[in-house]
Amino acid sequence: MSVIDNFESWKDFLGDRLHDAQNNGISNQAISELAYDIGNYLSTEVQAKNDQEKMLRDLWNAADEREQHAIANIMVKLVQNEGTK
């Protein structure tokens, strides 16, 4: 099973990447911008494979740019206490 097939595994994966970025000195602003860019990419280029991905894509597509930045920041907050490291 791929990490993206299970939402809990996906959150752990994202949490690990977030911690890696923070440990390497990447600023919270840079992480926020990267999360926004990834959200844009996923909403247009990646087919949703489960209900959570579909819901996130629908929320993203319904939001304006300011709201999309808020969604990206919330996703960062969601995974900040996740991870296996």
C-alpha positions in Angstrom: 0.0 0.0 0.0 1.3 3.4 -0.9 1.6 6.2 1.7 -1.0 8.2 -0.2 -3.5 5.3 0.0 -4.1 5.9 3.7 -4.8 9.3 5.1 -3.1 8.7 8.5 0.0 7.5 6.7 -0.2 10.5 4.4 -0.3 12.8 7.5 2.7 11.1 9.0 4.6 11.4 5.7 3.8 15.2 5.5 4.6 15.6 9.2 8.0 14.0 8.7 8.7 16.3 5.7 7.6 19.4 7.6 9.9 18.5 10.5 12.8 17.9 8.0 12.2 21.3 6.5 12.1 23.0 9.9 15.2 21.2 11.1 17.0 22.4 7.9 16.2 26.1 8.7 13.4 26.6 6.2 11.2 29.5 7.4 7.5 29.1 8.3 6.7 31.6 5.5 8.6 29.5 2.9 6.8 26.4 4.2 3.5 28.2 3.9 4.2 29.3 0.3 5.3 25.8 -0.6 2.2 24.3 0.9 0.1 26.8 -1.2 2.1 25.9 -4.4 1.6 22.2 -3.7 -2.2 22.7 -3.1 -2.4 24.4 -6.5 -0.6 21.6 -8.2 -2.6 18.9 -6.6 -5.9 20.5 -7.4 -5.2 20.7 -11.1 -2.8 17.9 -11.9 -3.5 15.0 -9.6 -6.7 12.8 -9.7 -8.3 12.5 -6.2 -8.0 8.8 -5.1 -10.1 8.9 -1.9 -12.9 10.9 -0.2 -10.4 13.1 1.8 -8.6 14.1 -1.4 -11.8 14.8 -3.2 -13.1 17.0 -0.3 -9.8 18.9 -0.1 -9.8 19.5 -3.9 -13.4 20.7 -3.9 -12.7 23.1 -1.0 -9.5 24.3 -2.7 -11.4 24.9 -6.0 -14.2 26.7 -4.3 -11.9 29.1 -2.4 -10.4 32.3 -3.6 -6.6 32.9 -3.3 -6.7 34.2 0.3 -8.8 31.2 1.4 -6.4 28.8 -0.4 -3.5 30.3 1.6 -5.6 29.6 4.7 -6.3 26.0 3.6 -2.5 25.5 3.0 -1.7 26.9 6.4 -4.3 24.7 8.1 -2.8 21.6 6.4 0.6 22.6 7.8 -0.9 22.9 11.2 -2.8 19.6 10.8 0.5 17.7 10.3 2.8 19.6 12.6 2.2 17.1 15.4 2.3 14.1 13.0 5.1 12.0 11.8 7.2 9.0 12.7 10.4 10.8 13.6 
